[in-house]
Amino acid sequence: MNLLDPFGRTKARRQKEYESLRASLVKAEITSSAQAEALQLNVQQRGRWAILGAIVLTILLSVFFPEYRIIFIAVGALFCFWVNKITRNGKKYIRRYIEEELNEDSSSNSEEE
């Protein structure tokens, strides 16, 4: 029993998120580990650009509207945290997809030969 998740709700939610991503990857016909790793790099780059954009926007809004600076900084920080978490989970799920689905396919193909 996990003390941080005693009823397994978080684990079940993470499994649903992975299954949703897996279905999207299958639908997008990601069939090789090279394609999945390229997607993983793309996700990482998009996350970095989103965080960079949020930082720039937060700074600009804070300069132009100094009376609302604390609100802009708080919302910007929350957005950056959210993007970082989503990006990290996405990379983790893609890595899991590579390990479970794509490596399994390559090992079953080598066994058949």
The first five atom37 places (N, CA, C, CB, O) and aatype in JSON, in Angstrom:
{
  "aatype": [12, 2, 10, 10, 3, 14, 13, 7, 1, 16, 11, 0, 1, 1, 5, 11, 6, 18, 6, 15, 10, 1, 0, 15, 10, 19, 11, 0, 6, 9, 16, 15, 15, 0, 5, 0, 6, 0, 10, 5, 10, 2, 19, 5, 5, 1, 7, 1, 17, 0, 9, 10, 7, 0, 9, 19, 10, 16, 9, 10, 10, 15, 19, 13, 13, 14, 6, 18, 1, 9, 9, 13, 9, 0, 19, 7, 0, 10, 13, 4, 13, 17, 19, 2, 11, 9, 16, 1, 2, 7, 11, 11, 18, 9, 1, 1, 18, 9, 6, 6, 6, 10, 2, 6, 3, 15, 15, 15, 2, 15, 6, 6, 6],
  "atom_mask": [
    [1, 1, 1, 1, 1],
    [1, 1, 1, 1, 1],
    [1, 1, 1, 1, 1],
    [1, 1, 1, 1, 1],
    [1, 1, 1, 1, 1],
    [1, 1, 1, 1, 1],
    [1, 1, 1, 1, 1],
    [1, 1, 1, 0, 1],
    [1, 1, 1, 1, 1],
    [1, 1, 1, 1, 1],
    [1, 1, 1, 1, 1],
    [1, 1, 1, 1, 1],
    [1, 1, 1, 1, 1],
    [1, 1, 1, 1, 1],
    [1, 1, 1, 1, 1],
    [1, 1, 1, 1, 1],
    [1, 1, 1, 1, 1],
    [1, 1, 1, 1, 1],
    [1, 1, 1, 1, 1],
    [1, 1, 1, 1, 1],
    [1, 1, 1, 1, 1],
    [1, 1, 1, 1, 1],
    [1, 1, 1, 1, 1],
    [1, 1, 1, 1, 1],
    [1, 1, 1, 1, 1],
    [1, 1, 1, 1, 1],
    [1, 1, 1, 1, 1],
    [1, 1, 1, 1, 1],
    [1, 1, 1, 1, 1],
    [1, 1, 1, 1, 1],
    [1, 1, 1, 1, 1],
    [1, 1, 1, 1, 1],
    [1, 1, 1, 1, 1],
    [1, 1, 1, 1, 1],
    [1, 1, 1, 1, 1],
    [1, 1, 1, 1, 1],
    [1, 1, 1, 1, 1],
    [1, 1, 1, 1, 1],
    [1, 1, 1, 1, 1],
    [1, 1, 1, 1, 1],
    [1, 1, 1, 1, 1],
    [1, 1, 1, 1, 1],
    [1, 1, 1, 1, 1],
    [1, 1, 1, 1, 1],
    [1, 1, 1, 1, 1],
    [1, 1, 1, 1, 1],
    [1, 1, 1, 0, 1],
    [1, 1, 1, 1, 1],
    [1, 1, 1, 1, 1],
    [1, 1, 1, 1, 1],
    [1, 1, 1, 1, 1],
    [1, 1, 1, 1, 1],
    [1, 1, 1, 0, 1],
    [1, 1, 1, 1, 1],
    [1, 1, 1, 1, 1],
    [1, 1, 1, 1, 1],
    [1, 1, 1, 1, 1],
    [1, 1, 1, 1, 1],
    [1, 1, 1, 1, 1],
    [1, 1, 1, 1, 1],
    [1, 1, 1, 1, 1],
    [1, 1, 1, 1, 1],
    [1, 1, 1, 1, 1],
    [1, 1, 1, 1, 1],
    [1, 1, 1, 1, 1],
    [1, 1, 1, 1, 1],
    [1, 1, 1, 1, 1],
    [1, 1, 1, 1, 1],
    [1, 1, 1, 1, 1],
    [1, 1, 1, 1, 1],
    [1, 1, 1, 1, 1],
    [1, 1, 1, 1, 1],
    [1, 1, 1, 1, 1],
    [1, 1, 1, 1, 1],
    [1, 1, 1, 1, 1],
    [1, 1, 1, 0, 1],
    [1, 1, 1, 1, 1],
    [1, 1, 1, 1, 1],
    [1, 1, 1, 1, 1],
    [1, 1, 1, 1, 1],
    [1, 1, 1, 1, 1],
    [1, 1, 1, 1, 1],
    [1, 1, 1, 1, 1],
    [1, 1, 1, 1, 1],
    [1, 1, 1, 1, 1],
    [1, 1, 1, 1, 1],
    [1, 1, 1, 1, 1],
    [1, 1, 1, 1, 1],
    [1, 1, 1, 1, 1],
    [1, 1, 1, 0, 1],
    [1, 1, 1, 1, 1],
    [1, 1, 1, 1, 1],
    [1, 1, 1, 1, 1],
    [1, 1, 1, 1, 1],
    [1, 1, 1, 1, 1],
    [1, 1, 1, 1, 1],
    [1, 1, 1, 1, 1],
    [1, 1, 1, 1, 1],
    [1, 1, 1, 1, 1],
    [1, 1, 1, 1, 1],
    [1, 1, 1, 1, 1],
    [1, 1, 1, 1, 1],
    [1, 1, 1, 1, 1],
    [1, 1, 1, 1, 1],
    [1, 1, 1, 1, 1],
    [1, 1, 1, 1, 1],
    [1, 1, 1, 1, 1],
    [1, 1, 1, 1, 1],
    [1, 1, 1, 1, 1],
    [1, 1, 1, 1, 1],
    [1, 1, 1, 1, 1],
    [1, 1, 1, 1, 1],
    [1, 1, 1, 1, 1]
  ],
  "atom_positions": [
    [[0.84, -1.18, 0.0], [0.0, 0.0, 0.0], [0.89, 1.24, 0.0], [-0.96, 0.0, 1.22], [1.8, 1.37, 0.82]],
    [[0.61, 2.13, -0.91], [1.34, 3.38, -1.02], [0.66, 4.44, -0.16], [1.43, 3.84, -2.5], [-0.53, 4.69, -0.31]],
    [[1.41, 5.04, 0.74], [0.82, 6.02, 1.65], [0.41, 7.3, 0.94], [1.79, 6.35, 2.76], [-0.5, 7.99, 1.4]],
    [[1.06, 7.64, -0.18], [0.7, 8.84, -0.92], [-0.51, 8.62, -1.82], [1.88, 9.31, -1.75], [-1.16, 9.58, -2.24]],
    [[-0.81, 7.38, -2.11], [-1.95, 7.04, -2.97], [-2.62, 5.77, -2.42], [-1.5, 6.82, -4.46], [-2.54, 4.72, -3.06]],
    [[-3.28, 5.85, -1.25], [-3.77, 4.63, -0.6], [-4.87, 3.89, -1.38], [-4.3, 4.97, 0.75], [-5.01, 2.68, -1.23]],
    [[-5.62, 4.59, -2.19], [-6.7, 3.93, -2.91], [-6.37, 3.68, -4.37], [-7.95, 4.75, -2.82], [-7.2, 3.16, -5.12]],
    [[-5.17, 4.03, -4.79], [-4.73, 3.78, -6.15], [-5.32, 4.69, -7.2], [0.0, 0.0, 0.0], [-5.28, 4.37, -8.39]],
    [[-5.88, 5.82, -6.79], [-6.52, 6.71, -7.75], [-5.51, 7.35, -8.7], [-7.29, 7.8, -7.02], [-5.76, 7.44, -9.9]],
    [[-4.39, 7.8, -8.17], [-3.37, 8.43, -9.0], [-2.79, 7.43, -9.99], [-2.25, 9.03, -8.14], [-2.58, 7.75, -11.15]],
    [[-2.55, 6.23, -9.52], [-2.02, 5.18, -10.39], [-3.01, 4.87, -11.51], [-1.71, 3.9, -9.59], [-2.61, 4.7, -12.67]],
    [[-4.28, 4.79, -11.19], [-5.31, 4.53, -12.2], [-5.4, 5.68, -13.2], [-6.68, 4.3, -11.54], [-5.57, 5.45, -14.4]],
    [[-5.29, 6.92, -12.72], [-5.33, 8.08, -13.61], [-4.13, 8.08, -14.55], [-5.37, 9.39, -12.79], [-4.28, 8.35, -15.74]],
    [[-2.95, 7.78, -14.03], [-1.74, 7.71, -14.86], [-1.86, 6.62, -15.92], [-0.49, 7.47, -13.99], [-1.41, 6.79, -17.05]],
    [[-2.47, 5.49, -15.55], [-2.65, 4.41, -16.5], [-3.61, 4.84, -17.62], [-3.19, 3.15, -15.79], [-3.37, 4.52, -18.78]],
    [[-4.67, 5.55, -17.28], [-5.61, 6.05, -18.29], [-4.92, 7.05, -19.21], [-6.83, 6.69, -17.63], [-5.14, 7.04, -20.42]],
    [[-4.09, 7.92, -18.64], [-3.35, 8.88, -19.45], [-2.42, 8.16, -20.42], [-2.55, 9.84, -18.55], [-2.33, 8.54, -21.59]],
    [[-1.73, 7.13, -19.94], [-0.84, 6.37, -20.81], [-1.61, 5.68, -21.92], [-0.04, 5.35, -20.0], [-1.2, 5.7, -23.08]],
    [[-2.73, 5.06, -21.57], [-3.53, 4.37, -22.58], [-4.05, 5.33, -23.63], [-4.7, 3.64, -21.91], [-4.11, 4.97, -24.81]],
    [[-4.42, 6.53, -23.24], [-4.87, 7.54, -24.18], [-3.73, 7.93, -25.13], [-5.4, 8.78, -23.43], [-3.93, 8.02, -26.34]],
    [[-2.55, 8.18, -24.57], [-1.39, 8.52, -25.4], [-1.02, 7.36, -26.32], [-0.19, 8.9, -24.53], [-0.69, 7.56, -27.48]],
    [[-1.08, 6.15, -25.79], [-0.75, 4.96, -26.59], [-1.7, 4.84, -27.77], [-0.82, 3.68, -25.72], [-1.27, 4.55, -28.88]],
    [[-2.99, 5.07, -27.54], [-3.96, 5.02, -28.63], [-3.67, 6.09, -29.67], [-5.39, 5.19, -28.08], [-3.8, 5.85, -30.87]],
    [[-3.27, 7.28, -29.22], [-2.92, 8.35, -30.16], [-1.68, 7.98, -30.97], [-2.67, 9.66, -29.4], [-1.63, 8.26, -32.17]],
    [[-0.7, 7.36, -30.34], [0.52, 6.97, -31.06], [0.25, 5.86, -32.06], [1.6, 6.52, -30.07], [0.81, 5.86, -33.16]],
    [[-0.61, 4.93, -31.69], [-0.98, 3.86, -32.63], [-1.75, 4.45, -33.8], [-1.82, 2.77, -31.91], [-1.52, 4.07, -34.95]],
    [[-2.66, 5.38, -33.53], [-3.44, 6.02, -34.58], [-2.54, 6.85, -35.5], [-4.52, 6.91, -33.97], [-2.79, 6.92, -36.7]],
    [[-1.5, 7.46, -34.93], [-0.56, 8.26, -35.72], [0.48, 7.39, -36.43], [0.15, 9.28, -34.83], [1.35, 7.9, -37.13]],
    [[0.36, 6.09, -36.24], [1.24, 5.11, -36.88], [2.7, 5.31, -36.52], [1.07, 5.17, -38.39], [3.58, 5.3, -37.39]],
    [[2.95, 5.51, -35.23], [4.32, 5.54, -34.71], [4.71, 4.09, -34.46], [4.45, 6.42, -33.39], [4.31, 3.48, -33.47]],
    [[5.51, 3.53, -35.38], [5.8, 2.11, -35.33], [7.27, 1.78, -35.08], [5.37, 1.47, -36.59], [7.62, 0.6, -34.95]],
    [[8.12, 2.78, -35.02], [9.53, 2.5, -34.76], [10.0, 3.33, -33.58], [10.4, 2.79, -36.01], [9.44, 4.38, -33.27]],
    [[11.03, 2.83, -32.94], [11.55, 3.57, -31.79], [12.18, 4.89, -32.23], [12.57, 2.71, -31.03], [12.21, 5.84, -31.45]],
    [[12.69, 4.96, -33.45], [13.27, 6.21, -33.95], [12.18, 7.29, -34.08], [13.96, 5.98, -35.32], [12.41, 8.45, -33.72]],
    [[11.02, 6.91, -34.58], [9.9, 7.85, -34.68], [9.47, 8.31, -33.3], [8.72, 7.22, -35.43], [9.2, 9.5, -33.09]],
    [[9.39, 7.39, -32.36], [8.95, 7.73, -31.01], [9.98, 8.62, -30.31], [8.72, 6.45, -30.19], [9.61, 9.54, -29.59]],
    [[11.26, 8.36, -30.52], [12.29, 9.2, -29.91], [12.29, 10.59, -30.53], [13.68, 8.54, -30.07], [12.53, 11.58, -29.83]],
    [[12.03, 10.68, -31.84], [11.92, 11.99, -32.48], [10.73, 12.75, -31.9], [11.77, 11.84, -34.02], [10.81, 13.96, -31.67]],
    [[9.63, 12.05, -31.66], [8.45, 12.67, -31.04], [8.78, 13.14, -29.62], [7.28, 11.68, -31.01], [8.34, 14.2, -29.2]],
    [[9.54, 12.35, -28.91], [9.93, 12.7, -27.56], [10.77, 13.98, -27.56], [10.72, 11.54, -26.91], [10.58, 14.85, -26.7]],
    [[11.69, 14.11, -28.49], [12.49, 15.33, -28.61], [11.61, 16.52, -28.98], [13.6, 15.15, -29.65], [11.81, 17.63, -28.48]],
    [[10.64, 16.29, -29.85], [9.71, 17.34, -30.26], [8.9, 17.83, -29.06], [8.78, 16.84, -31.38], [8.7, 19.04, -28.9]],
    [[8.44, 16.92, -28.25], [7.67, 17.28, -27.05], [8.54, 18.11, -26.11], [7.16, 16.01, -26.32], [8.07, 19.1, -25.55]],
    [[9.79, 17.71, -25.95], [10.7, 18.44, -25.07], [10.95, 19.86, -25.6], [12.03, 17.68, -24.93], [10.95, 20.82, -24.83]],
    [[11.16, 19.99, -26.91], [11.4, 21.3, -27.49], [10.17, 22.2, -27.38], [11.8, 21.17, -28.96], [10.29, 23.38, -27.07]],
    [[9.0, 21.64, -27.62], [7.77, 22.43, -27.48], [7.57, 22.9, -26.05], [6.56, 21.61, -27.92], [7.15, 24.04, -25.82]],
    [[7.88, 22.05, -25.09], [7.78, 22.44, -23.69], [8.73, 23.57, -23.36], [0.0, 0.0, 0.0], [8.35, 24.52, -22.66]],
    [[9.95, 23.49, -23.85], [10.92, 24.57, -23.6], [10.45, 25.87, -24.23], [12.3, 24.19, -24.16], [10.55, 26.92, -23.59]],
    [[9.96, 25.82, -25.46], [9.48, 27.04, -26.12], [8.28, 27.63, -25.4], [9.13, 26.76, -27.58], [8.16, 28.85, -25.29]],
    [[7.39, 26.78, -24.91], [6.22, 27.27, -24.17], [6.64, 27.96, -22.88], [5.25, 26.1, -23.86], [6.1, 29.01, -22.53]],
    [[7.6, 27.38, -22.18], [8.08, 27.99, -20.94], [8.79, 29.31, -21.24], [9.02, 27.03, -20.19], [8.59, 30.3, -20.54]],
    [[9.61, 29.32, -22.28], [10.3, 30.55, -22.66], [9.3, 31.65, -23.03], [11.25, 30.28, -23.84], [9.45, 32.8, -22.62]],
    [[8.28, 31.29, -23.79], [7.24, 32.25, -24.16], [6.5, 32.77, -22.94], [0.0, 0.0, 0.0], [6.19, 33.96, -22.85]],
    [[6.22, 31.88, -22.0], [5.52, 32.3, -20.78], [6.38, 33.25, -19.95], [5.13, 31.09, -19.94], [5.86, 34.21, -19.38]],
    [[7.67, 32.99, -19.89], [8.56, 33.87, -19.12], [8.62, 35.25, -19.77], [9.99, 33.26, -19.03], [8.53, 36.27, -19.08]],
    [[8.78, 35.29, -21.09], [8.83, 36.56, -21.79], [7.51, 37.32, -21.62], [9.12, 36.34, -23.29], [7.52, 38.52, -21.32]],
    [[6.4, 36.64, -21.79], [5.1, 37.28, -21.64], [4.89, 37.8, -20.21], [3.98, 36.3, -22.01], [4.36, 38.89, -20.01]],
    [[5.31, 37.01, -19.24], [5.18, 37.43, -17.84], [6.01, 38.69, -17.57], [5.63, 36.29, -16.9], [5.54, 39.62, -16.9]],
    [[7.22, 38.72, -18.09], [8.07, 39.9, -17.89], [7.46, 41.13, -18.56], [9.49, 39.64, -18.45], [7.39, 42.2, -17.97]],
    [[7.02, 40.95, -19.8], [6.42, 42.09, -20.52], [5.17, 42.62, -19.82], [6.08, 41.68, -21.95], [5.02, 43.83, -19.64]],
    [[4.3, 41.72, -19.42], [3.09, 42.16, -18.73], [3.41, 42.82, -17.39], [2.15, 40.98, -18.51], [2.75, 43.78, -16.99]],
    [[4.43, 42.3, -16.71], [4.82, 42.89, -15.43], [5.4, 44.29, -15.61], [5.83, 42.0, -14.74], [5.25, 45.14, -14.74]],
    [[6.08, 44.51, -16.73], [6.65, 45.84, -16.99], [5.55, 46.84, -17.36], [7.7, 45.77, -18.11], [5.56, 47.97, -16.88]],
    [[4.62, 46.42, -18.21], [3.57, 47.32, -18.68], [2.46, 47.55, -17.66], [2.98, 46.79, -19.95], [1.82, 48.6, -17.66]],
    [[2.23, 46.59, -16.81], [1.19, 46.69, -15.79], [1.78, 46.37, -14.41], [-0.01, 45.74, -16.11], [1.5, 45.31, -13.86]],
    [[2.59, 47.26, -13.87], [3.28, 46.95, -12.61], [2.35, 46.73, -11.41], [4.24, 48.06, -12.28], [2.73, 46.05, -10.46]],
    [[1.15, 47.29, -11.45], [0.24, 47.12, -10.31], [-0.29, 45.68, -10.23], [-0.94, 48.09, -10.42], [-0.76, 45.25, -9.17]],
    [[-0.22, 44.93, -11.34], [-0.68, 43.53, -11.35], [0.49, 42.55, -11.42], [-1.63, 43.3, -12.53], [0.31, 41.37, -11.74]],
    [[1.68, 43.03, -11.13], [2.9, 42.22, -11.28], [2.81, 40.9, -10.52], [4.1, 43.01, -10.81], [3.17, 39.86, -11.06]],
    [[2.36, 40.93, -9.29], [2.33, 39.71, -8.47], [1.4, 38.67, -9.08], [1.88, 40.05, -7.04], [1.68, 37.47, -9.02]],
    [[0.3, 39.11, -9.66], [-0.65, 38.18, -10.29], [-0.02, 37.57, -11.53], [-1.97, 38.91, -10.66], [-0.11, 36.36, -11.74]],
    [[0.62, 38.4, -12.36], [1.26, 37.89, -13.58], [2.37, 36.9, -13.25], [1.81, 39.04, -14.41], [2.51, 35.87, -13.92]],
    [[3.15, 37.2, -12.24], [4.25, 36.31, -11.86], [3.7, 34.98, -11.34], [5.16, 36.97, -10.8], [4.22, 33.92, -11.67]],
    [[2.66, 35.05, -10.53], [2.07, 33.82, -9.98], [1.47, 32.95, -11.09], [1.0, 34.16, -8.93], [1.68, 31.74, -11.12]],
    [[0.72, 33.58, -11.99], [0.11, 32.82, -13.09], [1.18, 32.28, -14.03], [-0.9, 33.71, -13.87], [1.09, 31.14, -14.5]],
    [[2.2, 33.09, -14.31], [3.3, 32.63, -15.16], [4.04, 31.47, -14.56], [0.0, 0.0, 0.0], [4.38, 30.51, -15.26]],
    [[4.3, 31.52, -13.26], [4.99, 30.43, -12.58], [4.13, 29.17, -12.57], [5.35, 30.83, -11.14], [4.64, 28.07, -12.79]],
    [[2.85, 29.33, -12.33], [1.94, 28.18, -12.35], [1.89, 27.55, -13.74], [0.53, 28.61, -11.91], [1.9, 26.33, -13.87]],
    [[1.83, 28.38, -14.78], [1.82, 27.87, -16.14], [3.11, 27.12, -16.45], [1.61, 29.01, -17.14], [3.07, 26.04, -17.04]],
    [[4.25, 27.69, -16.07], [5.54, 27.03, -16.32], [5.62, 25.69, -15.59], [6.7, 27.94, -15.88], [6.1, 24.7, -16.16]],
    [[5.15, 25.64, -14.36], [5.12, 24.39, -13.61], [4.24, 23.37, -14.31], [4.63, 24.62, -12.18], [4.62, 22.2, -14.44]],
    [[3.07, 23.79, -14.77], [2.13, 22.89, -15.45], [2.73, 22.35, -16.75], [0.81, 23.62, -15.75], [2.65, 21.15, -17.02]],
    [[3.34, 23.22, -17.55], [3.95, 22.78, -18.8], [5.09, 21.8, -18.53], [4.48, 23.98, -19.61], [5.23, 20.79, -19.22]],
    [[5.89, 22.09, -17.51], [6.99, 21.19, -17.16], [6.47, 19.82, -16.75], [7.83, 21.79, -16.03], [7.02, 18.8, -17.16]],
    [[5.43, 19.78, -15.96], [4.85, 18.51, -15.51], [4.25, 17.72, -16.67], [3.78, 18.77, -14.45], [4.45, 16.51, -16.76]],
    [[3.52, 18.4, -17.54], [2.92, 17.74, -18.69], [4.0, 17.2, -19.63], [1.99, 18.71, -19.45], [3.89, 16.09, -20.14]],
    [[5.04, 17.99, -19.85], [6.13, 17.57, -20.72], [6.85, 16.36, -20.14], [7.13, 18.72, -20.94], [7.16, 15.4, -20.85]],
    [[7.12, 16.4, -18.84], [7.81, 15.28, -18.2], [6.96, 14.01, -18.26], [8.14, 15.63, -16.74], [7.48, 12.93, -18.55]],
    [[5.67, 14.13, -18.0], [4.78, 12.96, -18.09], [4.71, 12.44, -19.52], [3.37, 13.31, -17.6], [4.74, 11.22, -19.74]],
    [[4.63, 13.34, -20.49], [4.58, 12.92, -21.89], [5.83, 12.17, -22.29], [0.0, 0.0, 0.0], [5.75, 11.13, -22.96]],
    [[6.99, 12.68, -21.89], [8.25, 11.99, -22.21], [8.3, 10.62, -21.54], [9.45, 12.84, -21.77], [8.77, 9.65, -22.13]],
    [[7.81, 10.55, -20.31], [7.81, 9.28, -19.58], [6.88, 8.27, -20.25], [7.38, 9.51, -18.12], [7.21, 7.09, -20.36]],
    [[5.72, 8.74, -20.7], [4.78, 7.84, -21.36], [5.3, 7.38, -22.72], [3.42, 8.51, -21.52], [5.11, 6.22, -23.1]],
    [[5.96, 8.26, -23.44], [6.55, 7.86, -24.73], [7.66, 6.85, -24.5], [7.09, 9.1, -25.5], [7.76, 5.87, -25.25]],
    [[8.48, 7.06, -23.49], [9.54, 6.09, -23.15], [8.92, 4.75, -22.8], [10.41, 6.61, -21.96], [9.43, 3.71, -23.22]],
    [[7.83, 4.76, -22.05], [7.14, 3.51, -21.7], [6.58, 2.84, -22.95], [6.0, 3.78, -20.69], [6.65, 1.61, -23.07]],
    [[6.04, 3.62, -23.86], [5.53, 3.07, -25.12], [6.66, 2.4, -25.91], [4.88, 4.18, -25.96], [6.48, 1.32, -26.46]],
    [[7.81, 3.05, -25.95], [8.95, 2.47, -26.65], [9.35, 1.15, -26.0], [10.15, 3.45, -26.65], [9.56, 0.15, -26.7]],
    [[9.45, 1.14, -24.69], [9.88, -0.06, -23.98], [8.87, -1.2, -24.07], [10.14, 0.27, -22.53], [9.24, -2.35, -24.28]],
    [[7.58, -0.88, -23.92], [6.57, -1.93, -23.87], [6.1, -2.38, -25.25], [5.39, -1.46, -23.08], [5.94, -3.58, -25.49]],
    [[5.88, -1.44, -26.15], [5.28, -1.78, -27.44], [6.31, -2.01, -28.54], [4.33, -0.68, -27.86], [6.28, -3.03, -29.22]],
    [[7.21, -1.06, -28.71], [8.12, -1.12, -29.85], [9.25, -2.11, -29.64], [8.69, 0.25, -30.14], [9.6, -2.84, -30.57]],
    [[9.82, -2.16, -28.45], [10.87, -3.14, -28.18], [10.31, -4.55, -28.14], [11.58, -2.82, -26.87], [11.0, -5.51, -28.48]],
    [[9.07, -4.67, -27.72], [8.4, -5.97, -27.7], [8.22, -6.48, -29.12], [7.04, -5.88, -26.97], [8.41, -7.67, -29.4]],
    [[7.84, -5.57, -30.04], [7.68, -5.95, -31.44], [9.0, -6.37, -32.06], [7.07, -4.81, -32.23], [9.04, -7.36, -32.8]],
    [[10.07, -5.65, -31.78], [11.36, -5.99, -32.36], [11.9, -7.3, -31.79], [12.37, -4.86, -32.13], [12.57, -8.06, -32.5]],
    [[11.63, -7.58, -30.5], [12.1, -8.82, -29.94], [11.27, -10.01, -30.47], [12.03, -8.77, -28.41], [11.81, -11.11, -30.63]],
    [[9.99, -9.8, -30.74], [9.18, -10.89, -31.29], [9.55, -11.13, -32.76], [7.66, -10.58, -31.16], [9.47, -12.26, -33.23]],
    [[9.94, -10.09, -33.49], [10.38, -10.27, -34.87], [11.69, -11.03, -34.93], [10.53, -8.92, -35.57], [11.87, -11.85, -35.82]],
    [[12.61, -10.78, -34.01], [13.89, -11.47, -34.01], [13.72, -12.94, -33.6], [14.88, -10.76, -33.07], [14.49, -13.8, -34.03]],
    [[12.72, -13.23, -32.77], [12.46, -14.61, -32.37], [11.88, -15.43, -33.51], [11.53, -14.65, -31.19], [12.13, -16.64, -33.59]],
    [[11.11, -14.78, -34.39], [10.49, -15.49, -35.5], [11.51, -15.89, -36.56], [9.42, -14.63, -36.11], [11.31, -16.88, -37.26]],
    [[12.6, -15.13, -36.67], [13.58, -15.4, -37.72], [14.47, -16.54, -37.38], [14.41, -14.21, -37.98], [15.35, -16.89, -38.17]]
  ]
}
